């Protein structure tokens, strides 16, 4: 059986949008190969990676990836699929996945087509209604469900025994019983990177995480899930707020494969919650301190401030962690209660200062535009980070992703005029709130972002701040080179776009 898994192109407003490796598809492909061995041949058709380096403009949008139907059909004809899978993870990219499904079905009407991911898990009915070419939806964690679907297609079991599957029976939509989550992730093989173009993702990853210190960059996941219940999170519909770690032995093996076979020099950890078990982080750091590899580490989702302390920071610094992202989300106590995140703002401000003193580059996320948030609460939140010692802050806008509690709040309050906004990103508001229009939210975020770097210049002009929070970052030639790299990147990505708004600069 030939199985083709498709990573779709995406259509975006911001041409500087980048995706990291499709780890979900890699896990799926590697698991199926392990289970079925020579009974199946698995390929990943990575439409995004094949064309994202050459964006194609379409009105106010850009296509990132190959979207030419003739080309897609030719590639599939070459692979001769007996089963096709398409990922549909994010609400903003749902239309892209459905378009690919429609193209595929026109050329392969008899080949079963299955879709999985957080969006299709939550919106299974809608996905099937909007995508008549989609035959099956995998709800939740995909590996075991996909295995059973293959067994069904091979004639080994009836479709009723494929737990976690949603499908049509005439005009009726059938939900099979849910598939329980795997208890032991070590049952899964290490994701086999042979299925993707690692050179392409070395390029995308250094732009996805623009502050990277070393290159090439690869992303990994050392665990699945998060026990917390943030209001904007949609991945909990897949992982069920159930944190499950992989054994560190397998994690070390994966990292060493990336280091030795692919020449990777920076690892971005993409866990939803990397910091949950402090002893595990100490063990992780101890291993790499002893190995003394030329490797850097960062945690893209950030470090939960209620789970860390300065002693852990010291060990992380020794192990190769060089930046810490603090996912504060809001500097307003009232908004934090809505978000359901146990951030202690005073403690967080102290941790940021201590991290800077240890030589870390520090950053944060501040999210605004929640349904009930007032202008005063938004400004209080923004002022919090301006009063902190953070080096960088991303001012983001709340996005109602299908599957999140916030999605339901937007819907109940009549604020979700359109459930799917194509190409939506975290830097532009598409929805009014009860107190602010989308335009007002955009203006607030643009103003805060525009003032940030002048604010930091003034901050470090203070000799006390310069000595305490900046000098510890520059202790070697490598540190100085990284500082220069940050300055060049900031100019290109943050300052240059603003200068281009001025007619005198453009000419």
C-alpha positions, 0 to 999 in steps of 0.5 A: 500500500502506498500512503501519501501524507500531504503538508499543504501550502498556506495562504497568508497576509504576511509574506514573512510567515514561516513554518517549522518541520511538520513533526506530526506528519513525521511521527505518523510516517515513522510509526506506520513504517515501524508497524507495517514495515514492507506492507506499506510505503509512506511518502510526505508530499511537502507542498509548503517546503517545495515552494515557500521560498518563492512566495506568489502574490495573490491580491492582499495574500501570498501563497507560500508553497506549491499550489499549482493543481497540475503539479500536485496531480503529477506528483501524486500520479508518480507516487500512486497512492492508495491512501492520502492524508492531509494535515489540518491543524490551524483554523487560519489554514483550514481553507488551504487544507480543504482546497488541497483535498478538493484538488486531490479528489478531482484526480483521485476520486476513488482513493480514500482521503483522511484529514487530521489535526487540531482544527479538523478534530474540533470541527469534524462535522464542519470539515466534512460538510465543507470538504465533500472530498474528505472521506475520514477525519482522525480525531485526536492523537493520530498514530493508533487511529491511522494504524487501525484505518490502514488495517480496515483498508487492508481488509483486516477489521471493520470500520466500526473498530477504528476508534477515533474515526469520523466518517459518512454513512449516506447522509449521516455522520458517524462518530466512532468511540474515542481513541484513548491517548497512548500511555507510553510515548516511547512506543513511538519511534524517533521521527525519521527526517528522511521524509522532509527536506532538512535543508529547506527547514534549516532555512525556514527555522532560522526565520521562524525563530528569528533570534536563533544563535546558531545554525542549522536549526531543527525543532523537536518535541520531548513531550505531548500535552499540557495540564493547564487550561489556558483559554486560548489553547486549542491543542488540548482537544488533541492532547486532553490536558494530559502531559506525557513525556518521552524518555530522555534517552530517546530525546538524547538519541534524537538530538544526537542524530540531528547533531551528528547526521544533519549537522544541526547546531541549535535545537528549538524545543516545541513542547506545549509544556517543557518545564513541568517536571523540574527534575527532568530539566535538571537531568536534560541539562546535566547530560548536555553539560557533560557532553559539551556539544557545540549546541544551543537550545531554546524553548519556543513556547516559553518557560512557565514562571511558576515552575522555575527558579534561579538555580534551574536558570543557572544550569540551563545556561551551562547546558546551552540555553541562551534565551528565555521566553516568558509567556506572561500573556497579560500584565493585567491581573483581571485578564490573567484570571480570564486566561486561566494562567497562574502567572504571578506578575511580581515574581515574573518581573524578578525572574526576568531580572535574574535571568538577565543577570545570568546572561540570558536574552529575555523575551515575552508574549503579551496578548491583547484583544480578549472578548471582554478586555477594556482599553484600560486593561489592554494598556495596563498589560502593555505597561507591565512589560515596559516597566520590566527588564525584558529585552524583547516583547511580542505584542500579539492579538488574541485569536479564536482558534477552533477548539479553544474556550475563547473560540466559544466565548467569541461565538457566544458573545456574537463576535465570531461573524466568520469562524475561519479567517483565512491567513489570520495571524497573531499580529493583526486583529480580525474581530471586534471585541465588546469594547474595542474594534479590530481597527483599534486593537491593531492601532494599539499593538502597532503603537506598542511595537513601534515604541518598544525599541526606542524604549529599550535604547533609553533603558540601556542608556541608564548605566545601572541597567546597562551594567546589570542587564546587558553586560552579562550577555556579552562575555565572549567573542561568540556573544558579541557576534550574536549581538551583531546578528540580533541587531542586523535581524532587528533592523531588517525585520522590525525597523526597515518595514517601518522606515519604508512607510516614510516616503522620504526613505522609500525614495 
